[in-house]
Structures are given as structure tokens and as C-alpha cells.
Amino acid sequence: MIPEQAPLRVLVVEDDPVAADAHVLYVGRVPGFVAVGQAGTGAAARRVLDRTPVDLLLLDLHLPDVHGLQLARSLRAAGHQADVIAVTSARDLAVVREGVSLGVVQYVLKPFTFATLRDRLLRYAEYHAAAGEASGQDEVDRALAALRAPAPAALPKGLSAPTLERVTGVLRATPEGRTAAEVAEEVGISRITARRYLEYLVDAARAARRPQYGQVGRPELRYHWLRER
């Protein structure tokens, strides 16, 4: 349970407009948080921080003008104290270790659902609310443990991580997009199952669905990977 306090102010730093809008929407749905802006570049993020109080950056690591960790380093050097939750599909643990040294308190791997981000934000709120002098080691441990998830966020029932990776790989490899039937054939699953995975990626703001016209009857949906992170 989050103690009563002023909403924590979040700046979404993400250059993909679709993903940025989704992240702003997600933040607004979590009690105790408010999105105070969004920026598509490191330079834009600095301008917002210079004029707007911010508690937390929801920071994409691959920005068009600067790597997210370089941005975090420069912000620390300039005296900005906002914490950072890194949002990325990069799985390089060396990057994770570097981020920890720069004040990155959480990593959220793309694609992710609202439930995953909500869990990370609520844990951050618990960590942020800790104040005063600790009575001992146990209290220090509890404050730090608030940032650690007890287990990886579960996929919706019926979806598996290995199959999700395969579906994601198919979309990444085909900029022109794929239909559910095409994905099903390549991955070796039913079309209904393929559509469930594709819709999951759409909900996570990592894929988009577009109607494919030119055929008799209802247009078929074609799914496109939004952008590599």
C-alpha cells in the first residue's frame, strides 16, 4: 500500500510516438503517479527537466541523439536527481551493470504489458517513500528489496516466452509486416494462437495492426513491428 503523498512526477523519454503515448497512458493509470511530459530526444528531455520538477524518468536507452545511459550520466553531472527506470529490449548485462552505477533503479524489457510497468512503478513508489534514519540493517534491506520483483512478470495465460520470442522474430525480420496466417505457418502454431501473440504485442505498443485491402470480403489484418530497440 502506498502512503498518502503527492503524485510522483514522471517524464517519458521515448522517440517512438506510439510507444511514448502508450507509456504516458500507462503511467496515468497507476495510482500515485502522473506523467508531466514526454520527450523524443535527449536534448528535449534536458529542456523539460530544466523547467519542470521530475521524480522519475521512464527512459528508452536508444534515442536518436544520445544513448540513454549517456543521458543519465550527463544529467547526474548537471545536478538532476531524478531516478531512472530504463525501458529497452537490450539484454546486455554489461549495460545493466553500468546503469546501476548511474542511478537506474529498474529495467523494463520491451515488449511489456501495463501490468509489468504498474508493478515496477508501485515498487518504486514504496522505495521512494522510505525516509528518515533506518533503525538497523533489516530496515535498510526492506527499503532496497522494494525495488526487486519477487518473480518475472507472467505472460497472459496460454502464452509462452519461447513462442513470443519466435513470433517477435518473425515480425522483426519482415518490415512489410505479416498476417496472423503467415506468422502461424512460419512459427508452427494455429492462426488463432498466432493472433493472440500478435495482439499481445499490439497491446504492449511493440506492433501495430493495419488492414490489408484489395481482396474480396473483409480486409485482412497485417501486423508490423514498430521499431527495433
N, C-alpha and C positions, 0 to 999 in steps of 0.2 A: 504494500500500500504506500503510495507516495504522500509525504506530508504536504499540508497546505502551503503553497508558496506561489510566487509569481511565475507565470509560464516561462519555461526555458526557451530562449530565442535561438532559432536555427537558421543558418544560411545554407541553402542548397547550391553547391558548386558543381555543375554538370553541363557539358556542352551539347548534349543531345536534347533538343527541346521536348521531345515526347517523354523521355525518361525524367527530365527535370520537372515537368508538370506533374508526372506521377509521384515523384518523391515529395514535392510540395503538398500534394493531396494526402499522401500517406502521413506526413508529419502533422498535418492539421487534424487528422483523425485520432491522434494519440493524446489522451488527457495530460495536461501539464506541459504541452509543447505548442509553439507557434512558429510558423515559417515567416521570417521577417524579410525574405528576399531570395532571389536566385541569380546566379551569375554563370555565364558560359565560358569565361576565361579566368586565368589567374589575375590579370590586371583588373577585370571587372570586380572580382572578389575583394581585392585590396581597396577599391574605391568604396564598396559597400561597407567594409569594416572600418574605414576612416570616418564614416559618418553615422553608423548605426551600431549600437551595442549588440554583440552577438555572444552567446554562451557556447555554441556548438556549431562546427562546420560538418555538413554531410558532403564529403569531398571525394569526387571522382579523381582517380590518380592520373588519368590520361587526358589532359587538357590540351587544346591546340597550341598554346603559347608556353606552357611550362608543365613539368611533371608535378603531380600533386605533392610529393614529398619535398621537392624543392620549394614549392609554395609554402608548405608548412614551416620549413626551415627559415625562410625569409620573414614570415610573419612573426615567428618567435624572436628573431633578431630585431624586428621593429617594435617589439613590446606588446604585440597582440597575444592575449592569454586564452583565447577560445580553444576549447578542446576539439578534437577531430575524430570523427568516425569515417574511416576510409571506405569508399564504395568502388569495387573493382572486380574484374574477372581474373586478374593476375593472381597466380598461385605460387609465386616465387617467395619462399620463406625468408630469403635474404632481405627482400623488400619489407616483409612483415617485421623483421627484427629492426631494420632501420627506422621504420615507422614508430615503433615503440619508443625509441630513443628521442623521437621528435614530438612526443605527446599524443600519438594516435592511440585512443583508448579502446577502439573496437574496429574490427574489419567485417564488412558485409560483402560476401561474394555474389556477383551477378550470375545468373538471374536470381532474384529473391522475391518473396511474396510480402504483402503487407504485414502478415503475422510475424515474419522474421524481423523486419525493421522495428515493429512495435516492441518486440521482446528486447531488442538491443537498446532502444530508447528508454524503455522503462527501467532497465538495469542501469543505464547511465544516470537516470534521474535519482535512483537510490544512492548511487555512488556520489553524485553531486550534492545530495542533501546532507551527507555526513559533514559535520562541522564541530569545532571545538577541539579539546585535547582528549586523545584516546586514554582510556583507563588502563590499557595494557595491550599485550600482543594480540589477544583474542579480538579486541575491537578493531585493531588495525587490519587483521586478517579478514574480518567480516566486511569492512569497507572495500577492500580490494576484491574480495570474492563476488561482490555485487556485479562486477563487470563480466564475470565468467558465466557463460551459459552452461547449464547442467548437462546438456546433450545437444548434438546438432539439430537444428530445426527440421522437423519432419516434413516430408512432401505430403501432399494430399493423399488420402487413402487410394490405393490402386496404382500409384505412380512409383517408379523406382529410379534411383540416381543413375545407374548404368544406362538405362534406356533413355533417360532425359539427356544424358551426355551424347548418346548416338543421334537423337533427334536434333539436338542443338548443332552437332557437327554437320549434319545434312544441310541445315539452313545456312550455316556459315559458309559452306562450300558453294552455294548457289545464289549469287546476288540477284538473279532473276526471280527467285522465290520458288516455292514448291506447294503443291496441293497436298491435302491430307492423304489422298490415294497414293501419290508419288512417294511421300515420306514413308507410308505404311509398307510399300513394296520394297523400298531400299533398306529399311530397318528390320523388316520381317515381323511386323505386327499388323493387327487389323486396322482398317481405316478409322473405325470409331475410337480405338485406343490412340492412334496417331493424332486424331483431332483433340483428344483430351490433353496430350502433351503440348500440342501447338497452342491451345487456348491457355494453358498454364503459362507458357512463355509470353503470350499476349498480355495476360493479367500482370505479369512481372515486368512489363514495359521493355522486354527484350526482343519482341517480334511484333509485327503488325499484320493484320489480315486485310486483304483488298479483293474486291470481286473481280473475277476474270470474265469479261463479256465476249461476245462473238459466237456463242454457241446457242443452239436451240434450247429453250427451257430456262430454268433458273441459272444465274451466273454462278460459277464455281469459285470458292474462296481460295486465294493463293496467299501463302504466308511468307513473309520476308523477314530475315534477320535485320534488326535495326542498325546495329553497328558493333564492330569488334571493340572490346575493351581490354 
